[in-house]
């Protein structure tokens, strides 16, 4: 009796955890390619001395700003207010 109860309990826990792991209510993760951020950031960071770092932060900012990235390496950040207004913990511009 105790063994069957333990097996039943383990099976119930297994089914509940798999049901929650694949729930349709989980939010999809945004990838940089979703808004064309990869190409936009390649252009934006094309003349950067710290290209890897520029691409990383540009991708983060592009996702948060739903694909808005200034149009070129020296374009004004005023083209994308969200991109322009994003700040890091030091209070300086987060986006390259």
Rosetta blueprint (number, residue, H / E / L):
1 X L
2 X H
3 X H
4 X H
5 X H
6 X H
7 X H
8 X H
9 X H
10 X H
11 X H
12 X H
13 X H
14 X H
15 X H
16 X H
17 X H
18 X H
19 X H
20 X H
21 X H
22 X L
23 X L
24 X L
25 X L
26 X L
27 X L
28 X L
29 X L
30 X L
31 X L
32 X L
33 X L
34 X L
35 X L
36 X L
37 X H
38 X H
39 X H
40 X H
41 X H
42 X H
43 X H
44 X H
45 X L
46 X L
47 X L
48 X L
49 X L
50 X L
51 X H
52 X H
53 X H
54 X H
55 X H
56 X H
57 X H
58 X H
59 X H
60 X H
61 X H
62 X H
63 X H
64 X H
65 X L
66 X L
67 X L
68 X L
69 X L
70 X L
71 X L
72 X L
73 X L
74 X L
75 X L
76 X L
77 X H
78 X H
79 X H
80 X L
81 X H
82 X H
83 X H
84 X H
85 X H
86 X L
87 X E
88 X L
89 X L
90 X L
91 X L
92 X L
93 X E
94 X L
95 X L
96 X L
